[in-house]
Amino acid sequence: MTRPRAGHIPVLIRVAVYLGVIAVLYVWRGAPDLRRVAREMAGGGSPDTTLTLAGAELAPGLVARLVENYRRDYPRLAVTVEGGGTARALEALANGRADAAFLSRPPTAAEQALFRAATGDTALYYAIALGGILLAVASAADVEAVTPDDLRARLCGGGPRPWARVWLPDPNLGLPDALHAALGLSPPGATPPAGVAYLADESAVLAATRADPGALGIVGSLALPADPAAAGVRILPLRPAPGAPPIAPTDAALAAGEYTLHHYLYVACRPGGGIQGAKFVTHATSDRGQRQIERAGWLPQRRVPREIHLTRRSPG
């Protein structure tokens, strides 16, 4: 019989002690749940098998595709998707009714203070997609382009020209705040200036704009329910300055920053609010999640357009 070498004796003693401890625990507490041990060793020991997302109204099509892909990756996870805009989604997140939430703007300082009071910490949020803030007019409207100065003047209470009325989605959705930020203006007040009115959502804005040649409708591209042209409106280009060439809100112009009226779609979760919310946020911001957004037809947050030159010659 081969005798253990002297250097192996301490190791054998430790192994014997460990086996003895396991035997005592087995007798004292009963047989261990080996499946539970295997799950925990694999990093999947969370008993939470549900995920609730809020704020789907901000980008219905994109959220549906993200959830579809996520369910494919986690078929045993029960995913619930709730509507609402930025304010309602933050409220659901702060009150623990949602594990993650979509936002069309970052939380304000006041909202973060309320969030801290309710949860003990501020919300974590990350941009995942880029959308345009589109300027719609009725097909018969006599206007070809809009300048940022025209918009600033009208939103700050300027005269009725060039539009007697301006329609915007409900501020609780978040788009008016994003528009003011894109124009370098202070957040909108509780009472809009004369001639500026808030409607329920993008669909209501498009319907009101189609029926009023003297109005300008402002909508977010991520929340459009259908092709704007099919809704009987035209989307105007943005003219950076008087006399400058107009810039249409194409994906390329948005990604390059040439069309400056844009906003991000954010996804947020609570620090320490549960593993499923954090996992979804991590997925949406990962390279894989960003590729899924792009393949679904939207602009991911990290897309940077650039020209690619192929050559056999060395640079320089």
Residue pairs with C-beta under 8 A, 6 or more apart in sequence:
4 12
25 32
26 32
36 45
39 45
46 275
46 276
48 274
48 275
48 276
49 76
49 77
49 78
50 77
50 78
50 79
50 80
50 99
50 276
51 70
51 77
51 78
51 79
51 80
51 99
51 100
51 276
51 277
51 280
52 79
52 80
52 81
52 82
52 92
52 97
52 98
52 99
52 100
53 63
53 67
53 79
53 80
53 81
53 82
53 98
53 99
53 100
53 101
53 102
53 280
54 82
54 83
54 84
54 88
54 89
54 92
54 93
54 97
54 98
54 100
54 101
54 102
55 63
55 82
55 83
55 84
55 85
55 86
55 88
55 89
55 92
55 101
55 102
55 103
56 63
56 64
56 81
56 82
56 83
56 84
56 102
57 83
57 84
57 85
57 173
57 201
57 223
58 85
58 86
58 89
58 102
58 103
58 104
58 173
58 174
58 220
58 222
58 223
58 265
59 102
59 129
59 131
59 222
59 223
59 265
59 298
60 223
60 225
61 296
61 298
62 129
62 222
62 265
62 293
62 296
62 298
63 81
63 102
64 81
65 292
65 293
65 296
66 284
66 289
66 292
66 293
66 296
67 79
67 81
69 292
70 77
70 79
70 280
70 283
71 77
71 79
73 283
77 276
82 89
82 92
82 98
84 92
85 104
85 170
85 172
85 173
85 174
86 103
86 104
86 105
86 172
86 173
86 174
86 177
87 172
87 173
87 174
88 172
89 98
89 101
89 102
89 103
89 268
90 101
90 103
90 107
90 111
90 115
90 123
90 268
92 98
92 101
93 100
93 101
93 115
93 123
93 268
93 269
93 270
93 273
94 114
94 115
94 118
94 119
94 123
94 270
95 118
96 270
96 273
98 277
99 269
99 273
99 274
99 276
99 277
99 280
100 267
100 268
100 269
100 276
100 277
100 280
100 281
101 267
101 268
101 269
102 265
102 266
102 267
102 268
103 125
103 174
103 265
103 266
103 267
103 268
104 131
104 173
104 174
104 175
104 177
104 178
104 220
104 222
104 263
104 264
104 265
104 266
105 174
105 177
105 178
105 181
105 263
105 266
106 125
106 266
107 115
107 122
107 123
107 125
107 268
108 187
111 123
112 122
112 123
115 121
115 122
115 123
116 122
119 270
119 271
119 273
121 270
121 271
121 272
122 271
123 268
123 269
123 270
124 268
124 269
124 270
124 271
124 281
125 266
125 267
125 268
126 266
126 267
126 268
126 281
126 284
126 285
127 264
127 265
127 266
127 301
128 264
128 265
128 266
128 267
128 284
128 285
128 289
128 290
128 293
128 300
128 301
129 222
129 264
129 265
129 293
129 298
129 299
129 300
129 301
130 254
130 255
130 262
130 263
130 264
130 265
130 298
130 299
130 300
130 301
130 303
131 220
131 221
131 222
131 223
131 254
131 262
131 263
131 264
131 265
131 298
131 299
132 220
132 221
132 249
132 254
132 259
132 261
132 262
133 175
133 178
133 179
133 182
133 218
133 219
133 220
133 221
133 261
133 262
133 263
134 218
134 219
134 220
134 221
134 224
134 228
134 235
134 249
134 261
135 146
135 151
135 216
135 217
135 218
135 235
135 236
135 238
135 261
136 205
136 206
136 209
136 216
136 217
136 218
136 219
136 228
136 233
136 234
136 235
136 236
137 143
137 209
137 213
137 215
137 216
137 217
137 233
137 234
137 236
138 209
138 210
138 211
138 212
138 213
138 215
138 232
138 233
138 234
139 210
139 232
139 233
139 234
140 213
141 213
141 214
141 234
142 213
143 162
143 163
143 236
144 236
144 237
144 246
145 236
145 237
145 238
145 239
145 246
146 216
146 236
146 237
146 238
146 239
147 238
147 239
147 240
147 241
147 242
148 183
148 238
148 240
148 260
148 261
150 162
151 179
151 183
152 183
152 184
152 185
153 159
154 163
154 166
154 195
154 196
154 216
155 166
155 179
155 180
155 183
155 185
155 188
155 193
155 196
156 185
156 193
157 193
157 194
160 195
163 195
163 214
163 215
163 216
164 195
164 214
164 215
165 195
165 196
165 197
165 212
165 214
165 215
165 216
166 195
166 196
166 197
166 215
166 216
166 217
166 218
167 197
167 198
167 199
167 204
167 205
167 208
167 209
167 215
167 216
167 217
167 218
168 175
168 176
168 179
168 192
168 196
168 197
168 198
168 199
168 205
168 218
169 175
169 176
169 198
169 199
169 200
169 201
169 202
169 204
169 205
169 218
169 219
169 220
169 223
170 198
170 199
170 200
170 201
171 177
171 188
171 198
173 201
173 223
174 263
175 218
175 219
175 220
175 223
175 263
176 188
176 198
177 187
177 188
178 220
178 263
179 218
179 261
179 263
180 186
180 187
180 188
181 187
181 263
182 260
182 261
182 262
182 263
183 261
192 198
199 205
199 208
201 223
202 219
202 220
202 223
202 224
202 225
203 225
205 217
205 218
205 219
206 217
206 219
206 224
206 225
206 228
206 231
206 232
206 233
207 231
208 215
208 217
209 215
209 216
209 217
209 233
210 231
210 232
210 233
217 233
219 228
220 263
221 249
222 265
222 298
228 234
228 235
229 235
235 248
235 249
237 246
237 247
237 248
237 249
238 246
238 247
238 249
238 259
238 260
238 261
239 245
239 246
239 247
240 247
240 260
247 253
247 258
247 259
248 259
249 259
249 261
250 259
251 299
252 305
253 259
254 262
254 299
255 299
255 303
255 304
255 305
256 305
264 301
267 280
267 281
267 284
267 285
268 281
269 277
269 278
269 280
269 281
270 277
283 289
284 293
285 301
290 300
290 301
290 302
290 303
291 300
293 299
293 300
294 300
294 303
